[in-house]
Amino acid sequence: MAKIEIKGSPEELERVATFLANNNVNFDIVNDYGNHSLEDLDKYENLKARFSAPVPEN
């Protein structure tokens, strides 16, 4: 596994996530537990929900 850390706003993360998804690159958005405004936390949660892979059923 390799990791890339995006340092920026939720909008920057969304731009990068959209690029990766459009180019069929598998990725996960994870919590960084940083100090964010409540508005930014909501945006990050929405991005995680939008770009997270569905959990396979057993």
N, C-alpha and C positions, 0 to 999 in steps of 0.2 A: 504494500500500500504506500502511496505517496500522498503528501498533503500540500495544499496551497492555501495560504491565509490571505484573505481579501481584507485589506484595511481601508475602510471607507464607510460610506453611508449605505442604508438599505437599498437605495436606488443603484448604487454602484454594484452591490451584490446581485441585484436583480439583473442588471445588464450582463454580468459575467455568467450568471446561472442560465440566462436565456441563450447566450452564445453556446455554452456547453451542451445544453439540451438540444439545440438545433443541429449540433454537430455530433450527436449520438455519443457523447462522452458521459459515462456513469459517474455520478458524484452525489455526495450527501451534504446538506447544510446542517451544521451542528451548533449548539449553543456555545458561546464563548464566555458567558457569565461576566461580561464587561459592564461598565457603567453606561447605560443608555437611557434616554428619555422614555417615558411610557409610550409615546407615539412611535418611537423607533422600535421598541420591543414588540409592539403590535405588528409593525411592518415586517420585522424579522420572522415572527411566528407565521404570518401569512405566506412569506416566501418559503419557509420550511414546509408548510402544508402543500403549497402549490408544486414544489419541485421534489418532494420526497417520493421515493419509490414505493409502490404498493407492497404491503407485506404478503408474501405468498401463503396460501392456505395449505395446511397439511392434510 
